[in-house]
Amino acid sequence: MIREVKFESQDRRMKQILAALNENGIKDIEEANAICEEYGLDPYLACEETQPICFENAKWAYVVGCAIAIKKGVKTAAEAAEAIGIGLQAFCIPGSVADDRKVGLGHGNLAAMLLREETKCFAFLAGHESFAAAEGAIKIAAKADKVRKEPLRVILNGLGKDAAQIIARINGFTYVQTQFDYFTGELKEVQRIAYSDGPRAKVNCYGVDDVREGVAVMWHEGVDVSITGNSTNPTRFQHPTAGTYKKERVLAGKPYFSVASGGGTGRTLHPDNMAAGPASYGMTDTMGRMHSDAQFAGSSSVPAHVEMMGFLGIGNNPMVGCTVACAVDVATALNK
């Protein structure tokens, strides 16, 4: 595991990385790597396995985060996730969108939430627009339940029944075919097909026809935490679905924590999605702000776009899975 410490925009990140490490009694990234190695952990590899196209800075951020968690002597995986968030935050470029929104700490807090018993069901909302939601879901399905008493239910909920079935089949998830009755507002389950018999089969993949059916799926599964994707259908599916469900949960007096995956500036959406012109990425940003309890920066799936926001080169969805996985590994190593 002796690797040369070299990553994108290193010179713009090192000052705050070293400050975070020193604050936790660690001299530099090399020592952080040695600490992880001492406990039999390889967060660099864990990150690479989660999203193979991720950047070097993402891999080293997890090394730093895990070393900080070990140094803090965390007792639970949820505490480990929060400590990893400190490491992720240290990689944010000062003055960037990511730095302003404190997305590193936000990712740590979200992963911690998924590792606590209070959260019962987590949804990747509009998880079909990319396989990155699947990458995040796979890691969560494989790891979260190792430290939870009650298994966390993970679902993908997005537009299009064919898309849902394809993604379920390729990734070994369970495809749940539903039919929404527009007269009664009732959601009927037509069939479910499990495409594997391992932990991946526990991930339910739903394809819906519109926002109403999407909201019905959220109620059907009792989703209490979700993250929106943001590349394919933000203005016609995921933000309206999250917003409508949020309103209904508030009226019912039930908790629901909504995370908006992306936003920021400098990228246009597909022209068929909205009429926001060149400001279109600002549109998904604005819609996210209308319902979200936390807002990340950049794409749910594209590493380069998250990096452009001053954060790490890894999609927001895979990042959720990677943080959960690394937190479980740290807690397991410390409690041996």
GIKAMO-V782360 format. One record per run of one state. SS is the DSSP state (H for helix, E for strand, L for the rest). FROM is the first residue (numbers start at 1). TO is the last residue. If there is no record, write none. Layout:
ss=[SS,SS]
from=[FROM,FROM]
to=[TO,TO]
This chain:
ss=[L,H,L,H,L,H,L,H,L,H,L,H,L,H,L,E,L,H,L,E,L,H,L,E,L,E,L,H,L,E,L,H,L,E,L,H,L,E,L,H,L,E,L,H,L,H,L]
from=[1,10,24,29,39,43,51,56,73,77,91,97,102,103,116,121,126,132,147,153,160,161,172,174,182,186,195,199,203,204,209,211,222,225,229,234,252,257,261,277,292,294,296,303,309,316,335]
to=[9,23,28,38,42,50,55,72,76,90,96,101,102,115,120,125,131,146,152,159,160,171,173,181,185,194,198,202,203,208,210,221,224,228,233,251,256,260,276,291,293,295,302,308,315,334,336]
